[in-house]
């Protein structure tokens, strides 16, 4: 059996968390986390401690540092794959950002835990073993999320359970990418991915991208406050298949005319957005210049908007790009009406 060389990049999260006297916080290094788990036969692991934070403290700057670090690690042809340990709160955002820029056949596999390091019934060791096994076994699947015996594509996968071990799923997909069991990795489908983006230069300024939610009695005050705070992109979390009010439509139109990139997601857990309703609905929001997010939810929609803004190009080019990153097109949007 050929030895597979896997690099473990440790970023913190529950899998690295220990009791601090009043609650848990990430403080254990990657070597300690790795030591808690069995390592699959034929796998050698090199540990790289990148940072050690609760994932609620994740930032775009840290995510871009992670992206560049992955690129640096994969510059070594002897590396067969990467495992990233990450907190579950924002894992879906970091994994999707890396997937949008990943142009290597070797896998990058995100995992973590719902229970802290050292818990007698902890899920971290099993997730670590599975992630190492996947990283040593697959190719050409992009960035993956491995959790509770399942293999998920980065795109569309979100945290769907606050505490349960089966923390992640893609609510709009019929089946996960694969499953693990009895010492094998069973891959069932290949994720659909857009052409990978170039990695932004280190000196690139990070644009502000905010998320604003629509609800009963909502008005555009927070939407307009985001623009006043300097947002270059906004995700409107609408109701239903992408609906708001005429007041939001007016605010979206003003924002788009001012060069702000606006995308519309939904607070509904599963299903696509569609141009069905007028009177402030998706029909009017799209006419005002907003882009519907397909089946992606708010956190990953924000990442798509952010990545489009980080790319070079004029406003119309970025608008086309964000559609590609979201997996929708102008034609597809029109057909949904």
N, C-alpha and C positions, 0 to 999 in steps of 0.2 A: 504493500500500500504506500503510495506517494504521500509524503508529509505535506499538509496544507498549512501555509503561513498566514495567520489571521492577525490583524492589528485591532486591538480593543481601544477605542477612544472613549475615555470616561469624562462625562460632563456633570455628574451629580444626580439629583433626583432621589426618589424614595428608595431605589435599589442601593443607594449609597448613604442612606439616612440612619442616624442613631439618635437615641433619646438625649435631649439637651436640658432636661429638668422641668420644662414646661410644655414641651412638644418635640416633634422630630424635625431634624434638618439635615441636609446633605453635608457630610464631613469626612467620609471614608474615601480613600484613594482607590484607583482602579485595581491595584494588586490585591487589596483587601476584598473588594467585591468579587474579583475572579477567584480568590481562594475559597469563597463560600460555595462554589459550584464545581461539579465534575466537568472535565474537559473531554470532548469526544475523542476516541482513538484516532490517531493519525493527524491530530491538530496541534500545532504549536502557536502560542499566543504571545504577542508582544504588547505591552500595555503603554498607552500614552495618556497621561493625565492632562486634559486640556483646561477644564475649569471644574468647579465643584459648587453648584448652586441648585437650590430648589427651582424647578422649571417655571414656576410662576414669576421668577425673576429673569427669565430669558429675554434677550433683546435682539434686535436685528443685527447689531454689531457683533454679538456673540455668535449668532447663527452664521454670519458671513465668515467669521473666524473659523468656525467648524467647517464650512464649505471649503475654504482655502486649505485647511489642514488635511481634509480628505483628499484633495487634489495632490498635495505634497506627498502623502503616504502612497497614493497610487502611482506616483512617478517611479516608484521602486518596482521593477517587473517581478521581483520575487514574492511580492505580496499577492495573495490569492483572494482576499476579501477583507472587509472591514465590519466590525460590530461597534455600534455606538450605544452606550448606555446613557439614558436620558430620562428625566422626569416625565410623568405621564400628562401633566397639565397642558403643556405646549408641544408635546412630541409630534402631534399631527402637523404643526406648522413648520417645525425644523425639518422633518422628514420630507415634506412636500417641497420646501425651498431647495433642498439638496437634489431632489428628484428632477426638478426643472432644469438643473444645471449639470446633471450627471451624464457623461458621455463615454463611459467606460463599461465594457461587458462584465467586469467584476462587480460583485454585489456589495452594497452598503446596507447593513441590516440594523435597524433600530430596535432596542428592547428596553425594558425597565421592570418595575415591580409596583404592585399595589400595597405590599406590606414591607416594612422596613428591614434593613440588614439585621440578620441574627434572629428574626422571628421564628419560633419553632415550627410554624406552619407557613413560612414565607414562600412566595412564588418567585422570588428573584433567582435562586439557583436553577430552577427548571427553565425559566425563560432564558437565562444566560446559556445554558447547555444547548437549548434549541436554536438560539440565534447563532452560536458558533457552528452548529451543524449545518444550518442553512447557508451561512457565509462560505463554508467549505464545499458546498454541493452544487450551487446554482450559478448560472450566468445569464446575461442578457435579459434580466427582469427589472433593472433599475434599482431604485431605493425601496426597501421593504420594511415592514413592521412585523415583528414576530412576538406573539403574546399568547399565552395560554394554549399552546399547541396548535396555533393557527398562523399562517403566513398571509399577510395582507399587503396589497399595493399601497405605496405612500399616497397616491392620488385617491381622494374620496374617503380615506380611512380617518375616522374621528373617535375620540373617546366617548363612549356611550354609557359607561358605568362609572360612577364616582368611586366606588369602593370594591366592587366585585372583581374577581380574578380575571374574568373574561372582559377586559376593559375596552377593547377596541373592535370596531367593525366598520364596514362600509354599508350604511343603511340602504343605499340605492343599488347595491350589487346583489346578484342572486347567490353567489358563493364566494368565499375567499380565494386568494390565489392558490393556496395549498394548505396542507395539514401535515403535522408530524405525529409519528407514533411508531413504536416497535423498532426504533433505530433507523428509520428511513424518513426521507422528505418526499412527500407526494405533491407535485405541482400539477394543478388542474387547469390553469389558464395563464395567458401572457398579458400583462397589463398594457393598456393603450397609453402611449405617451407622446407628447409633441416633440419636435426637434429640440435638442438641448440648447440652452442659452450659454453664452460666454460668461465666465466668472467676472463680476465687476472689479475694476482696478481698486487697489487698496485705498487710493485717495478719493474714491467716489463718495460724494455726500449722500447721506441716507435721508430719503424723503419721508415726511410724515404721512402716514396713512391711517385713518381712523375708521371705527365701526360705530354706526348709529342704528338703533332699533326703532322700528315702527310698532305702535301698539294703540289700543283704544285711547282716544283723547290726545294722541301724539301730535305735535306740531314740529315744524322744521327748526326750532330754536337751537337744538343741539347740533343738528346738521350745519347750520349757519355758524355756530360757535366753532366747530371744527375747522371750517374754512377760515374764520377769523384768526384761529390759532396757527394757521400756516399749512393746513393739510393740502397736499397735492393729489391725494387720492382718498376716496371715501367709499366704504361698503355700506349700503343701506340694507339692513336686515328687514325685509318686508314680511307681510303676512301671506299665507296661501302660496300660490304659484308665482308670487312676485308683485304684490299689490300694496299701494299706499293711498294717498289722498291727492287731490288737485294741488294743495299747498306744497306737498313734497315735490310734485312734478315741476312746479314753478321754481322751487329751490334747486332742483337738479339741473334744470335748463340754465339757470344763472351760473351755477358752478361749472358746467361743461363749457359754456361760453367764455368763462374766465380761465379755461385751461386745466380744470380739475378733472381727473379721471374718476368716473363714478361707476361702480358695479352694484348690482342688486342681487342679494341672496335671499334666503327665507329662514324663518324661525321653525318651519316644519322639518321634522327629522329626516324625511326621505322623499325622493321623487324630484323630477326636473322642474325648473321654472318654465313658464310659457306665457306668450302674449294672448291672453283670453279677454281680460276685462279692461274697459276704459273707465272714465270717472276717477282717475288717479291710479288705475291699475297698471299692469306691466305694459300694456299697449302704449299708454301715454308716457311712461317712464322711458321706454326705449325710444319713442319719438323725440323725447327731450334730450337724448344723447347717452343714456345709461346703457350699460352692457349687462345682460342677464348672465348668471353664473352657472347655468347648466345644472349639474347635480352636486356641485361643490358648495359647502356651507361656509359660514362667515369667516372663520379663521383661515382656511385655505384660499378663499376668494381674496382676502386681504393680501396673502402672500403672492398671488398671481398679479394683483395690482401693483404691489411693491416691486416685483421683479420686472414688470413692464416699465415702470418708472426708472428703475436702475439701468435699464438698457439705453443704448444710444438711439436717437431718432426723434423725428418731429411728433407732435401730438397725434396726428392721424395715424402715424406708423405705430405708436404705442397703443392706440385704440385697437388696431388690427391685431397687434401682438397679444394683448390681454385676452381677446377672443380665442386666439389659438391656445393660450395657456389654460384657459378655462374649459377648452374642449368644445367650444361652440363656434358657429360662424353666422354671418348675417343671413345667409340662406336658410340655415337650420333654425334660426330664430323666427324667421318669417313663416316657415312651415309649421311651427308649433302653434301659430295663431288659430 
